[in-house]
Amino acid sequence: MKKNNMDEFSVPTDTKKIALINGSILGVINIVTLLFVFYVLPKLLESFIFSLVQLLIGIGLVVYFCLHIRRKIGGYWSFKEALSSSFILLFQSGLILFFFTLVFGRFIDPSYPVKMKAIAIAKYVEAEKKFEKKTNVSQIDISDRIERQLHPGPADLLKSVCTMAIIYFVGALLFAAIFKRERPSTFSIQDQTEV
């Protein structure tokens, strides 16, 4: 059975569905990493270098998943498709990790917020000493801010999700600009001269 030319270029794959699946996979990878480091190597949570390495690995995984989505739909996608797919991928992953940490800290291991709070305060004090800069922010203020992050109310949840959406949208804009690939035009120079 012979396909016509239109069938060769139409790809019946839903990019949003693939992005949701890949975002879920990325979210689970982030959860596994968090649990591994939290229980097996907790000292790494205090390291700036670990945070940087984790960020670079995360970017590498997002690049892989963006290329995977583009390959699944035939190798070409417009800026709009790349933007929506990248945003869904990032936001899905972020939401999964965000809500997991809330549930984890409240119901599974209540020591998690306490340890994260201590680490955050220690990092702040260390940075203050390192840069020899004394700020007017007290450790009590820092403690209160961290407490609101670890035990948010409904307004704090909404604010966090909205902030996350904005940050991931900016990231999706960058990934879309990098990974968009328009389908080559089939209109040739020879066709122009005939008109």
C-alpha positions in Angstrom: 0.0 0.0 0.0 1.5 3.3 -1.1 1.4 6.4 1.1 0.8 9.8 -0.3 3.2 12.7 0.5 0.8 14.2 3.0 1.0 11.1 5.2 4.8 11.2 5.3 4.7 14.7 7.0 1.8 14.3 9.3 2.6 12.9 12.7 -0.4 11.8 14.8 1.6 12.1 18.1 0.3 14.3 20.8 3.3 16.4 22.1 1.5 17.4 25.3 0.9 13.8 26.3 4.6 13.0 25.7 5.6 16.1 27.6 3.4 15.0 30.6 4.9 11.5 30.6 8.5 12.9 30.3 7.7 15.5 33.0 6.5 12.7 35.3 9.6 10.7 34.7 11.8 13.7 35.4 9.8 14.4 38.6 10.3 10.8 39.8 14.0 11.1 39.0 14.2 14.2 41.2 12.3 12.5 44.0 14.6 9.5 43.9 17.6 11.8 43.9 16.2 13.8 46.9 15.5 10.6 48.9 18.9 9.1 48.1 20.8 12.2 49.1 18.6 12.9 52.1 19.0 9.4 53.6 22.4 8.1 52.3 24.5 11.3 51.8 22.9 14.1 53.9 26.1 16.1 54.0 25.7 16.7 50.3 22.6 18.8 50.9 24.8 21.4 52.5 27.2 21.6 49.5 27.0 24.4 46.9 28.9 22.2 44.4 26.2 19.5 44.8 23.5 22.0 44.1 25.4 23.1 41.0 25.9 19.6 39.8 22.3 18.8 40.5 21.2 21.8 38.4 23.5 20.8 35.5 22.2 17.2 35.5 18.6 18.6 35.6 19.3 20.8 32.6 20.9 17.8 30.8 17.8 15.7 31.5 15.5 18.4 30.3 17.6 18.7 27.1 17.4 15.0 26.6 13.6 15.0 27.1 13.1 17.9 24.8 15.1 16.2 22.0 13.1 13.0 22.8 9.8 14.8 22.3 11.0 16.4 19.1 12.3 13.1 17.7 8.9 11.4 18.6 7.0 13.9 16.5 9.1 13.6 13.4 12.1 15.8 14.2 10.4 19.2 13.6 8.4 21.5 15.8 7.5 25.1 15.8 8.4 27.6 18.5 4.8 27.3 19.8 5.0 23.5 20.0 8.4 23.6 21.6 7.3 26.2 24.1 4.2 24.4 25.2 6.0 21.0 25.4 8.9 22.4 27.3 6.7 24.3 29.8 4.5 21.2 30.4 7.7 19.1 30.9 9.2 21.5 33.4 6.0 22.4 35.2 4.9 18.8 35.6 8.3 17.8 37.0 8.3 20.8 39.4 4.7 20.1 40.6 5.5 16.5 41.3 8.6 17.3 43.3 6.9 20.3 45.1 3.9 18.3 46.3 6.0 15.3 47.1 8.2 17.3 49.4 5.1 18.8 51.2 3.6 15.3 51.7 7.0 13.8 52.6 7.7 16.5 55.2 4.2 16.4 56.8 3.3 12.7 56.8 6.2 10.5 55.9 9.3 12.0 57.6 8.5 15.0 59.9 12.3 15.4 60.5 12.7 16.5 56.8 11.5 20.1 57.4 13.6 20.4 60.5 16.8 19.3 58.8 16.2 21.4 55.7 15.5 24.4 58.0 18.8 23.9 59.8 20.7 23.5 56.5 19.2 26.7 55.1 20.0 28.7 58.2 23.6 27.3 58.2 24.0 28.2 54.5 22.8 31.7 55.1 25.1 32.3 58.1 28.0 30.8 56.1 27.4 33.0 53.1 27.1 36.0 55.4 30.5 35.2 56.9 32.1 34.4 53.6 31.1 37.7 52.0 31.8 39.6 55.3 28.4 41.2 54.9 26.1 41.7 57.9 22.5 42.1 56.9 19.6 43.3 59.0 17.9 40.0 58.6 17.9 38.0 61.8 18.0 34.2 62.1 14.4 34.4 63.5 13.3 36.1 60.2 15.1 33.5 58.2 13.6 30.7 60.3 10.1 32.2 59.8 10.6 32.4 56.0 11.8 28.8 55.8 8.9 27.6 58.1 6.4 29.2 55.7 8.1 27.4 52.8 8.1 24.1 54.5 4.6 24.4 56.0 2.7 26.6 53.6 -0.8 27.8 54.0 -3.2 27.9 51.0 -2.1 31.4 50.0 1.6 30.4 50.3 0.9 27.3 48.1 -0.8 29.4 45.5 2.1 31.9 45.5 4.7 29.2 45.3 2.9 27.5 42.4 2.5 30.8 40.5 6.2 31.7 41.1 7.2 28.2 39.9 5.0 28.6 36.8 6.7 32.0 35.9 10.2 30.6 36.4 9.4 27.5 34.4 7.8 29.5 31.6 11.0 31.6 31.3 13.0 28.3 31.2 10.6 26.9 28.6 11.1 30.1 26.4 14.8 29.4 26.4 14.5 25.7 25.6 11.9 26.5 22.9 14.3 29.0 21.3 17.1 26.5 21.3 15.2 23.4 20.2 12.6 24.7 17.7 13.2 23.2 14.3 10.9 24.4 11.5 10.0 21.9 8.7 12.0 22.8 5.6 10.0 24.5 2.9 9.2 22.3 -0.1 8.8 25.3 -2.3 11.9 25.3 -4.5 13.6 27.9 -6.7 12.5 26.1 -9.8 8.8 26.5 -8.7 9.4 30.3 -8.3 10.6 30.6 -11.9 7.6 28.8 -13.3 5.2 31.3 -11.6 
